[in-house]
């Protein structure tokens, strides 16, 4: 695309990446961005083949991926385009419960490997956007804002906090600009490989299976519909391309906290049938997780404005996605 800015999505065929691409496809506001993908397909959402986008299929750590990244937006001199590329980094370990059992794997996936990618791929003038977490960086005892101090309750959160700090300085060393997007609990379409509660419960409702609820079910999370997340990240990328003022720290959530039992009720409403469930104490697991997570309503509107999908509507769309 003439005069377009490359938008390099590392992990772009996965859950969040596919929602970014979907948002871009359906909104002219993002026409100045030209998406290219690096993805090893380990978590690719179905249908990625039909997108026919420039892509490197393989690990972002391999030399061929670095060569592919370096070729995007390069002129005759081989340098990045004058306006710089926008690189959105979506890769990493996200399985919170496993982080205490595989700490070195999480250090490698969330710190070491991304750091090497920045050193190899980021050029002067590039804009690097790290996709991070909101809830895991904090202990769940207060409303989360972009100004909140780190206090992770699990090892996964600790690796993400370290990743934010280390990658920021590495990107600056490479002459680029750095942004973070911290997401709350994302749910919605293109989530075929997700095992989180909403997706597991929705699939169970369609199959007539019984689900397990850890604890009393009153623990709460700020759930954000994936379509909103895709639009929010694409909005930040478009603002970076246009050299508009942007925040270094960004939050994507709904600004509302929903309990697990409210999730059950919303899925039952979408399915128009009861969801079979059983409760288990799960004390060891719950001890590593925040009790409640809610993002600042003011912060989430920085990228989303007032266009935030209501939870019940998002659940209905998620249910329809799996049903169809």
For each residue, the residues with C-beta under 8 A, 3 or more apart:
1: 4 31 32 34
2:
3: 32
4: 1 31 32 33 34
5: 32 33 34 73 81 83 84 85 86 241
6: 33 34 36 72 73 81 85 86
7: 24 33 34 35 36 85 86 88 237
8: 36 37 38 69 72 85 86 87 88
9: 12 17 20 21 35 36 37 38 39 88 90
10: 38 39 60 87 88 89 90 91 117
11: 14 16 17 38 39 43 60 89 90 91
12: 9 17 18 20 21 35 37 38 39 55 88 90
13: 17 18 37 39 41 44 45 48 55
14: 11 17 18 39 43 44 45 90 193
15: 18 19 43 45 186 190 191 193 194 226
16: 11 19 20 90 131 183 186 226 229 230 233
17: 9 11 12 13 14 20 21 37 39 88 90
18: 12 13 14 15 21 22 45 47 48 190 230
19: 15 16 22 23 188 189 190 226 227 229 230
20: 9 12 16 17 23 24 35 88 229 230 233 234
21: 9 12 17 18 24 25 35 51 53 230
22: 18 19 25 26 189 190 227 230
23: 19 20 26 27 30 227 230 231 233 234
24: 7 20 21 27 30 33 35 230 234
25: 21 22
26: 22 23
27: 23 24 30 231 234
28: 31
29: 235 238
30: 23 24 27 33 234 237 238
31: 1 4 28
32: 1 3 4 5 238 241 242
33: 4 5 6 7 24 30 86 234 237 238 241
34: 1 4 5 6 7
35: 7 9 12 20 21 24 53
36: 6 7 8 9 53 54 55 68 72
37: 8 9 12 13 17 53 54 55 56
38: 8 9 10 11 12 55 56 58 60 65 68 69
39: 9 10 11 12 13 14 17 44 48 55 56 57
40: 57 58 59 60
41: 13 44 48 57
42:
43: 11 14 15 193
44: 13 14 39 41 48 193
45: 13 14 15 18 48 190 191 192 193
46: 192
47: 18 50 51
48: 13 18 39 41 44 45 51
49: 52
50: 47
51: 21 47 48
52: 49
53: 21 35 36 37
54: 36 37 72
55: 12 13 36 37 38 39
56: 37 38 39 64 65 68 69
57: 39 40 41
58: 38 40 62 64 65
59: 40 62 65
60: 10 11 38 40 65 69 91 113 117
61: 65 113 116 117
62: 58 59 65 66
63: 66 67
64: 56 58 67 68
65: 38 56 58 59 60 61 62 68 69
66: 62 63 69 70 117 120 121
67: 63 64 70 71
68: 36 38 56 64 65 71 72
69: 8 38 56 60 65 66 72 87 120 121
70: 66 67 74 78 121 123
71: 67 68 74
72: 6 8 36 54 68 69 85
73: 5 6 80 81 85
74: 70 71 77 78 79 80 81
75: 78 79 81
76:
77: 74
78: 70 74 75
79: 74 75 123
80: 73 74 84 85 123 124 125 126
81: 5 6 73 74 75 84 85 125
82: 125
83: 5 125 241 243
84: 5 80 81 123 124 125 126 127 176 177
85: 5 6 7 8 72 73 80 81 123 126 127
86: 5 6 7 8 33 126 127 129 237 240 241
87: 8 10 69 121 122 126 127 128 129
88: 7 8 9 10 12 17 20 129 131 233 237
89: 10 11 114 117 128 129 130 131 167
90: 9 10 11 12 14 16 17 131
91: 10 11 60 109 113 114
92: 109 110 114 160 163
93: 98 99 105 106 109 110 156 159
94: 133 156
95: 98 99 156
96: 99 136 154 156 157 288 289
97: 100 285 288
98: 93 95 101 102
99: 93 95 96 102 103 106 154 155 156 159
100: 97 103 154 155 288
101: 98
102: 98 99 105 106
103: 99 100 106 107 155
104: 107 108
105: 93 102 108 109
106: 93 99 102 103 109 110 155 156 159
107: 103 104 110 111 112 159
108: 104 105 111 112 113
109: 91 92 93 105 106 112 113 159
110: 92 93 106 107 114 156 159 160 162 163
111: 107 108 114 115 159 162 163 166
112: 107 108 109 115 116
113: 60 61 91 108 109 116 117
114: 89 91 92 110 111 117 118 130 163 167
115: 111 112 118 119 166 167 170
116: 61 112 113 119 120
117: 10 60 61 66 89 113 114 120 121
118: 114 115 121 122 128 167 170 171 174
119: 115 116 122 170 174
120: 66 69 116 117
121: 66 69 70 87 117 118
122: 87 118 119 126 128 170 171 174 175 176
123: 70 79 80 84 85 126 174 175 176
124: 80 84 174 175 176
125: 80 81 82 83 84 175 176
126: 80 84 85 86 87 122 123 171 174 175 176 177
127: 84 85 86 87 176 177 179 237 240 241
128: 87 89 118 122 167 171 176 177 178 179
129: 86 87 88 89 179 180 181 233 236 237 240
130: 89 114 163 164 167 178 179 180 181
131: 16 88 89 90 181 183 233
132: 137 160 163 164 180 181 182 183
133: 94 136 137 156 157 160 182 183
134: 137 138 144 182 183 184 222 251 252 253 293 295
135: 138 140 144 184 185 221 222 290 293
136: 96 133 152 153 154 156 157 160 290
137: 132 133 134 144 148 150 151 152 157 160 161 182
138: 134 135 141 142 144 148 150 151 152 153 157 290 293
139: 151 152 153 290
140: 135 153 289 290 291 292 293
141: 138 290 291 292
142: 138 148
143: 294 295 296
144: 134 135 137 138 148 182 184 222 251 253 293 294 295 296
145: 148 251 295 296 298 299
146: 182 247 249 250 251 296 299
147:
148: 137 138 142 144 145 151
149:
150: 137 138 161
151: 137 138 139 148
152: 136 137 138 139 155 156 157 158 160 161
153: 136 138 139 140 157 288 289 290
154: 96 99 100 136 157 158 288 289
155: 99 100 103 106 152 158 159
156: 93 94 95 96 99 106 110 133 136 152 159 160
157: 96 133 136 137 138 152 153 154 160 161
158: 152 154 155 161 162
159: 93 99 106 107 109 110 111 155 156 162 163
160: 92 110 132 133 136 137 152 156 157 163 164
161: 137 150 152 157 158 164 165
162: 110 111 158 159 165 166
163: 92 110 111 114 130 132 159 160 166 167
164: 130 132 160 161 167 168 180
165: 161 162 168 169
166: 111 115 162 163 169 170
167: 89 114 115 118 128 130 163 164 170 171 178
168: 164 165 171 172 178 180 248
169: 165 166 172 173
170: 115 118 119 122 166 167 173 174
171: 118 122 126 128 167 168 174 176 177 178
172: 168 169 175 176 178
173: 169 170
174: 118 119 122 123 124 126 170 171
175: 122 123 124 125 126 172
176: 84 122 123 124 125 126 127 128 171 172
177: 84 126 127 128 171 240
178: 128 130 167 168 171 172 248
179: 127 128 129 130 236 240 246 247 248 249 250
180: 129 130 132 164 168 248 249 250
181: 129 130 131 132 232 233 236 250 251 252 303
182: 132 133 134 137 144 146 249 250 251 252
183: 16 131 132 133 134 186 224 229 252 253
184: 134 135 144 221 222 223 224 251 252 253 254 293 295
185: 135 196 198 221 222 223 224 293
186: 15 16 183 223 224 225 226 229 252
187: 191 194 196 198 199 223 224 225 226 314 315 318
188: 19 191 225 226 227 229 314 317 318 321
189: 19 22 226 227 317 318 321
190: 15 18 19 22 45 226 321
191: 15 45 187 188 194 199 226 318 321
192: 45 46
193: 14 15 43 44 45
194: 15 187 191 199
195: 199 200
196: 185 187 199 200
197: 200 201 260 263
198: 185 187 201 202 223 263 267 315 318
199: 187 191 194 195 196 202 203 318
200: 195 196 197 203 204 211
201: 197 198 204 205 211 263 264 267 275
202: 198 199 205 206 267 270 315 318 319 322
203: 199 200 206 207 209 322
204: 200 201 207 208 209 210 211 275 276
205: 201 202 208 267 268 270 271 273 275 319
206: 202 203 271 319 322 323
207: 203 204
208: 204 205 276
209: 203 204 276
210: 204 276 277 278
211: 200 201 204 275 276 277 278
212: 277 278 279 280
213: 217 260 261 264 277 278 279 280
214: 219 260 279 280 281 282 285 286
215: 218 219 279 280 281 282 283 286
216: 219 279
217: 213 259 260 261 264 279
218: 215 259 260 261
219: 214 215 216 259 260 286 289 291 292
220: 257 258 259 260 262 291 292 293 294
221: 135 184 185 257 258 260 292 293
222: 134 135 144 184 185 253 254 255 256 257 258 293 294 295
223: 184 185 186 187 198 254 256 258 263 311 314
224: 183 184 185 186 187 228 229 252 253 254 300 308
225: 186 187 188 228 229 254 308 309 313 314 317 318
226: 15 16 19 186 187 188 189 190 191 229 230
227: 19 22 23 188 189 230 231 309 314 317
228: 224 225 231 232 252 254 304 307 308 309
229: 16 19 20 183 186 188 224 225 226 232 233 252
230: 16 18 19 20 21 22 23 24 226 227 233 234
231: 23 27 227 228 234 235 304 307
232: 181 228 229 235 236 250 252 303 304
233: 16 20 23 88 129 131 181 229 230 236 237 252 303
234: 20 23 24 27 30 33 230 231 237 238
235: 29 231 232 238 239 303 304
236: 129 179 181 232 233 239 240 246 250 303
237: 7 30 33 86 88 127 129 233 234 240 241
238: 29 30 32 33 234 235 241 242
239: 235 236 242 244 245 246
240: 86 127 129 177 179 236 237 243 244 246
241: 5 32 33 83 86 127 237 238
242: 32 238 239
243: 83 240
244: 239 240
245: 239
246: 179 236 239 240 250
247: 146 179 250 302
248: 168 178 179 180
249: 146 179 180 182
250: 146 179 180 181 182 232 236 246 247 299 302 303
251: 134 144 145 146 181 182 184 295 296 299 300 302
252: 134 181 182 183 184 186 224 228 229 232 233 295 300 303 304
253: 134 144 183 184 222 224 294 295 299 300
254: 184 222 223 224 225 228 295 300 308 309 311
255: 222 294 295 296 297 298 299 300 301 308
256: 222 223 294 297 311
257: 220 221 222 292 293 294
258: 220 221 222 223 262 263 266 311
259: 217 218 219 220 262 263
260: 197 213 214 217 218 219 220 221 263 264
261: 213 217 218 264 265
262: 220 258 259 265 266 311
263: 197 198 201 223 258 259 260 266 267 315
264: 201 213 217 260 261 267 268 275 277
265: 261 262 268 269
266: 258 262 263 269 270 311 312 315
267: 198 201 202 205 263 264 270 271 275 315 319
268: 205 264 265 271 272 273 274 275
269: 265 266 272 312 315 316
270: 202 205 266 267 312 315 316 318 319 320
271: 205 206 267 268 275 319
272: 268 269
273: 205 268
274: 268
275: 201 204 205 211 264 267 268 271
276: 204 208 209 210 211
277: 210 211 212 213 264
278: 210 211 212 213
279: 212 213 214 215 216 217
280: 212 213 214 215
281: 214 215
282: 214 215 285 286
283: 215 286 287
284: 287 288
285: 97 214 282 288 289
286: 214 215 219 282 283 289
287: 283 284
288: 96 97 100 153 154 284 285
289: 96 140 153 154 219 285 286
290: 135 136 138 139 140 141 153 293
291: 140 141 219 220
292: 140 141 219 220 221 257
293: 134 135 138 140 144 184 185 220 221 222 257 290
294: 143 144 220 222 253 255 256 257
295: 134 143 144 145 184 222 251 252 253 254 255 299 300
296: 143 144 145 146 251 255 299 300
297: 255 256 300 301
298: 145 255 301 302
299: 145 146 250 251 253 255 295 296 302
300: 224 251 252 253 254 255 295 296 297 303 304 308
301: 255 297 298 304 305 306 308
302: 247 250 251 298 299
303: 181 232 233 235 236 250 252 300
304: 228 231 232 235 252 300 301 307 308
305: 301
306: 301
307: 228 231 304
308: 224 225 228 254 255 300 301 304
309: 225 227 228 254 313 314 317
310: 313 314
311: 223 254 256 258 262 266 314 315
312: 266 269 270 315 316
313: 225 309 310 316 317
314: 187 188 223 225 227 309 310 311 317 318
315: 187 198 202 263 266 267 269 270 311 312 318 319
316: 269 270 312 313 319 320
317: 188 189 225 227 309 313 314 320 321
318: 187 188 189 191 198 199 202 225 270 314 315 321 322
319: 202 205 206 267 270 271 315 316 322 323
320: 270 316 317 323 324
321: 188 189 190 191 317 318 324
322: 202 203 206 318 319
323: 206 319 320
324: 320 321
